[in-house]
Amino acid sequence: MIKILIVAGTRPEIIKISPIILKAKSDFNNSIEIKLCLTGQHKSMAQEALLIFEIGADFDLEIMKPNQSLNDIAKSVFEKLPKILNEYNPDVVLVQGDTTTAAVSAMCAFNLKIPVGHIEAGLRSFNLESPFPEEANRKIINTFSTFNFAPTLSAKNNLLSESVHKNNIYTVGNTIVDAFKIISKNNSLDDLANTNSLIRKPFILITAHRRESFGDGFKNICEAIKKSAEDFPEYQFIYPVHLNPNVKEPVNKTLGNLQNVLLMEPVSYLNLLTLLKNCEFVLTDSGGIQEEAPSFEKFCIVMRDVTERIESIQNGYAILVGTNQEKIYDAVSNQINYKSKISIDKNPYGDGNASERILTIIENHFN
């Protein structure tokens, strides 16, 4: 049996690795043993994601503590994960994406000479400050990964340009599409009243929380939303607000008293997908939303200066506007007035079979 340990800490990581766990247990159970180690970088949000896919963790480092810094997270993972690695002795450790959990867990495995597989390898913004610290994290992981599972051709090309050996790169698609196939099969994603009884259509979804926008960037975002809400009162603007004071304070100050702006507490992942499925379009600075929106054929206005999900821009599914107030407002205005629809015959992020490809590659490598 090939022993795989997946290490994950945040809700987005768990959502993207869950299809791999389910596929391994259903179709590869005679050749692969797979276990999940949670770090605890997210706690309640991680448990919520596990419940969606009805899976459980085999190990939990329980590193979560109030107001922890990135260095606190790194220190705790370095201290606790090697014991699990030594006890379980996996043939390969899989990490997903670009979190501190992923980077430090990969380094722990590398230091013990355990092969590392990087799910969603090769994404690049080419700017270490945006997104921070994610751009550095993913570059670190790819310096020593045995398996670089690139979601797209552009991600593969990024790795090749950094002299990652071609034999260590596999273009497999993004497991988020696999996750959507599972979620959509089991959930209707149409119960807006369950998400919030005050929601009315038509509405525009907003998700914004990136640390590189703290300060003037968030002030500009909020002012652009305010002007948009005032000029288009027939639309509701729905914003699940991150609890970080750097987000919550400017949002509440600028948008708190507008009748057609609904500020909400952070929502569950299923409720977020319900909002995404039923909105007109989305204003976001989230990397994940840029991948998720095409599955619902929703246009994204990306409030970042750079994006590593370049496929959405290239295919006309999104526009990059930064945190420039005028550009954000103009993009909202254009989308409302011209209602440009996107119709996706082929999702640029995959066909829903990434998990099977990843497991087959690992199986063939060790046999």
C-alpha positions in Angstrom: 0.0 0.0 0.0 1.2 3.5 -0.9 0.8 5.7 2.2 -0.2 9.3 1.5 -0.5 12.0 4.2 -2.3 15.2 3.3 -1.7 18.2 5.5 -4.2 21.0 5.5 -5.1 23.9 7.8 -7.6 26.3 6.2 -11.1 25.9 4.8 -10.0 26.5 1.2 -7.3 23.8 1.5 -9.8 21.3 2.9 -12.3 22.0 0.2 -9.7 21.3 -2.5 -8.1 18.2 -0.9 -11.4 16.5 0.0 -12.1 15.2 -3.5 -8.7 13.5 -3.4 -9.5 11.8 -0.1 -12.9 10.6 -1.4 -11.5 9.4 -4.7 -8.7 7.5 -2.9 -11.1 5.7 -0.6 -13.6 4.8 -3.3 -11.4 3.9 -6.3 -7.9 3.4 -5.0 -8.5 1.6 -1.7 -6.6 -1.5 -2.8 -3.4 0.4 -3.6 -3.4 3.7 -1.6 -3.9 4.4 2.1 -4.6 8.1 2.6 -4.7 10.0 5.9 -5.5 13.7 6.7 -3.6 15.8 9.2 -5.2 19.1 10.2 -2.9 21.8 11.5 -5.7 23.9 13.0 -4.7 27.2 11.2 -8.5 27.5 10.8 -10.6 25.6 13.4 -14.4 26.0 13.1 -14.2 26.9 9.4 -12.1 23.7 8.8 -14.7 21.6 10.6 -17.4 23.1 8.5 -15.6 22.1 5.3 -15.0 18.5 6.6 -18.7 18.2 7.3 -19.6 19.2 3.7 -17.7 16.2 2.4 -18.4 13.9 5.3 -14.7 13.2 6.1 -12.7 13.3 9.3 -9.2 14.0 10.3 -6.7 11.3 11.4 -4.4 13.7 13.1 -4.8 17.3 14.5 -2.0 19.5 15.5 -4.4 22.0 17.1 -2.1 25.0 16.6 -4.9 27.6 16.6 -4.6 30.4 19.2 -5.9 34.0 19.4 -4.2 36.6 17.3 -1.5 34.2 16.1 1.0 35.6 13.6 2.4 33.9 10.5 5.6 33.1 12.5 3.5 31.6 15.3 1.8 29.3 12.8 5.2 28.3 11.3 6.7 27.7 14.7 3.8 25.5 15.8 3.8 23.4 12.7 7.6 22.9 12.8 7.3 21.8 16.4 4.4 19.4 16.0 4.3 17.9 12.5 7.6 16.0 12.5 6.3 13.7 15.2 3.3 12.7 13.0 5.6 12.2 10.0 7.9 10.0 12.0 5.1 7.9 13.4 3.0 7.5 10.2 6.1 7.4 7.9 4.2 8.3 4.7 5.5 7.6 1.2 4.5 11.1 0.1 3.1 14.2 1.8 0.6 16.3 -0.2 0.0 20.0 0.5 -2.4 22.3 -1.3 -2.0 25.9 -2.5 0.0 28.6 -0.8 -0.8 28.9 2.9 1.7 29.1 5.7 0.5 25.6 6.6 1.3 24.3 3.1 4.8 25.9 3.0 6.0 24.8 6.4 4.4 21.3 6.2 6.2 20.8 2.9 9.5 21.9 4.4 9.0 19.5 7.4 8.5 16.6 4.9 11.5 17.6 2.8 13.7 17.8 5.9 12.8 14.2 6.6 13.5 13.2 3.0 9.8 12.4 2.4 8.7 13.2 -1.2 6.4 16.2 -1.4 3.4 16.6 -3.8 2.2 20.2 -4.4 -1.5 20.4 -5.4 -2.1 23.7 -7.4 1.5 24.2 -8.2 2.8 27.0 -10.5 0.4 29.9 -9.7 2.3 33.1 -9.9 1.5 36.8 -9.6 5.2 37.7 -10.0 4.9 40.1 -7.0 6.0 38.9 -3.6 3.9 41.6 -1.9 0.7 40.6 -3.6 -0.7 38.3 -2.5 1.3 38.2 0.7 2.6 35.8 1.9 1.1 33.4 -0.6 3.4 34.2 -3.5 6.5 33.4 -1.5 4.9 30.3 0.0 4.1 28.6 -3.3 7.6 29.4 -4.7 9.2 27.9 -1.7 7.2 24.6 -2.1 8.1 24.2 -5.7 11.8 24.4 -5.1 11.8 20.8 -3.6 8.5 19.2 -4.7 8.8 15.8 -6.3 5.2 16.1 -7.7 4.2 19.5 -9.0 0.5 19.2 -9.9 -0.2 22.2 -12.1 -3.9 23.1 -12.5 -3.4 24.8 -15.9 -1.0 25.1 -18.8 0.0 28.6 -17.8 0.9 27.2 -14.3 3.0 24.5 -15.9 4.8 27.1 -18.0 5.5 29.2 -14.9 7.2 26.2 -13.4 9.2 25.5 -16.5 10.4 29.1 -16.6 11.7 28.6 -13.0 13.8 25.6 -14.1 11.5 23.0 -12.4 12.3 19.8 -14.2 9.6 18.8 -16.8 9.5 15.3 -15.4 8.3 16.7 -12.0 5.4 18.7 -13.5 2.0 17.2 -14.2 -0.9 19.3 -15.6 -4.0 17.8 -13.9 -6.7 20.6 -13.6 -7.8 22.2 -10.4 -9.5 20.1 -7.7 -12.0 22.9 -7.0 -13.9 21.7 -10.1 -13.9 18.2 -8.6 -15.3 19.7 -5.4 -18.1 21.5 -7.2 -19.2 18.3 -8.9 -19.6 16.7 -5.5 -21.2 19.7 -3.8 -23.6 20.5 -6.6 -24.7 16.9 -6.7 -25.7 17.0 -3.0 -26.8 20.6 -2.5 -29.2 22.8 -4.5 -27.5 26.1 -3.6 -30.7 28.1 -4.1 -32.0 28.7 -0.6 -31.2 32.5 -0.2 -33.6 32.9 2.7 -31.6 30.4 4.7 -28.4 32.4 4.0 -30.1 35.7 5.1 -33.8 36.6 5.0 -33.0 40.2 4.0 -31.5 39.2 0.6 -33.3 40.4 -2.5 -32.6 40.1 -6.2 -30.9 41.4 -8.2 -27.8 41.6 -6.1 -24.1 41.9 -6.5 -21.8 39.8 -4.3 -18.7 41.4 -2.6 -15.8 39.5 -1.0 -12.8 41.6 0.0 -10.3 40.9 2.8 -6.7 40.9 1.4 -4.1 42.2 3.8 -2.2 44.1 1.0 -5.3 46.3 0.7 -5.5 47.3 4.3 -5.5 51.1 4.8 -6.0 53.2 1.7 -6.9 50.3 -0.5 -9.9 49.4 1.6 -11.0 53.0 1.8 -11.0 53.2 -2.0 -12.9 49.9 -2.3 -15.6 51.1 0.2 -16.0 54.5 -1.5 -16.4 52.8 -4.9 -19.0 50.4 -3.5 -20.8 53.4 -1.8 -21.0 55.3 -5.1 -22.1 52.2 -6.9 -24.9 51.5 -4.4 -26.1 55.2 -4.5 -26.1 55.3 -8.3 -27.8 51.9 -8.8 -30.4 51.6 -6.0 -32.3 48.9 -7.8 -29.4 46.5 -7.0 -28.6 45.1 -3.6 -24.9 44.9 -2.7 -24.2 41.9 -0.4 -21.0 41.9 1.5 -20.1 39.1 4.0 -17.5 41.1 6.0 -14.3 39.6 7.3 -13.9 39.9 11.1 -10.4 41.5 10.8 -10.6 45.1 12.2 -8.6 46.3 9.2 -11.6 45.2 7.1 -14.5 45.5 9.4 -13.9 49.1 10.6 -13.7 50.9 7.2 -16.5 48.8 5.7 -18.9 49.6 8.6 -17.9 53.2 8.6 -18.5 53.8 4.9 -21.2 51.3 4.0 -23.1 50.7 7.3 -26.0 53.1 6.7 -26.8 52.5 3.0 -30.2 50.9 2.5 -29.3 48.7 -0.4 -26.0 47.4 1.1 -26.4 44.3 3.2 -23.4 43.8 5.5 -23.3 40.2 6.9 -21.2 38.2 9.2 -18.9 35.7 7.5 -21.0 32.9 5.9 -20.5 29.2 5.6 -19.0 27.8 2.4 -22.3 26.4 1.2 -24.0 29.8 1.8 -21.2 31.6 0.0 -21.7 29.3 -3.0 -25.4 30.0 -2.8 -24.7 33.7 -3.0 -22.3 33.2 -5.9 -24.7 31.1 -7.8 -27.5 33.6 -7.5 -25.7 37.0 -7.8 -25.5 39.1 -11.0 -21.7 39.3 -10.8 -19.0 39.5 -8.1 -16.6 42.1 -6.8 -13.7 40.2 -5.2 -10.1 40.2 -4.1 -10.2 36.5 -3.4 -8.1 34.1 -5.5 -10.5 31.2 -4.8 -13.6 33.1 -6.0 -11.9 33.7 -9.3 -11.7 29.9 -9.8 -15.2 29.3 -8.4 -17.1 31.9 -10.4 -16.6 30.3 -13.8 -18.4 27.1 -12.6 -21.5 29.4 -12.2 -20.8 31.5 -15.2 -20.4 34.6 -13.1 -18.3 37.6 -14.1 -15.6 38.8 -11.7 -14.4 42.3 -11.0 -11.0 41.6 -9.4 -10.0 44.3 -6.9 -6.3 43.4 -7.0 -3.3 44.8 -8.9 -2.2 41.4 -10.1 -3.8 38.0 -10.3 -2.3 34.5 -10.5 -5.6 33.2 -12.0 -4.7 34.7 -15.3 -7.0 32.3 -17.2 -10.1 34.2 -16.1 -8.7 37.5 -17.5 -7.5 35.9 -20.7 -10.9 34.3 -21.4 -12.9 37.4 -20.6 -14.5 36.0 -17.4 -12.9 38.7 -15.2 -11.4 42.2 -15.3 -8.5 43.4 -13.1 -9.1 46.8 -11.6 -6.9 47.0 -8.5 -8.1 49.2 -5.6 -8.6 52.2 -7.8 -11.9 53.8 -6.8 -12.7 55.1 -10.3 -11.8 51.8 -12.0 -13.9 49.8 -9.6 -17.0 52.0 -10.1 -16.6 52.0 -13.9 -16.4 48.3 -14.0 -19.5 47.9 -11.9 -21.3 50.5 -14.0 -20.3 48.8 -17.2 -21.4 45.4 -16.0 -24.8 46.7 -14.8 -25.4 48.7 -18.0 -24.2 46.1 -20.5 -24.9 42.9 -18.6 -22.1 41.0 -20.3 -22.8 37.3 -19.8 -20.1 34.6 -19.8 -20.9 31.2 -21.2 -18.4 28.6 -20.5 -18.1 25.6 -22.8 -14.9 24.4 -21.3 -13.9 25.5 -17.8 -10.3 26.8 -17.9 -9.7 25.3 -14.4 -10.5 21.7 -15.2 -13.0 19.0 -16.0 -13.6 17.6 -12.6 -11.1 14.7 -12.9 -8.0 16.3 -11.3 -8.2 14.0 -8.2 -8.1 10.8 -10.2 -5.2 12.1 -12.2 -3.2 13.0 -9.1 -3.7 9.6 -7.5 -2.9 7.8 -10.7 0.3 9.7 -11.1 1.4 8.8 -7.5 0.3 5.2 -7.9 2.3 4.8 -11.1 5.4 6.5 -9.6 5.6 4.0 -6.8 4.7 0.9 -8.8 
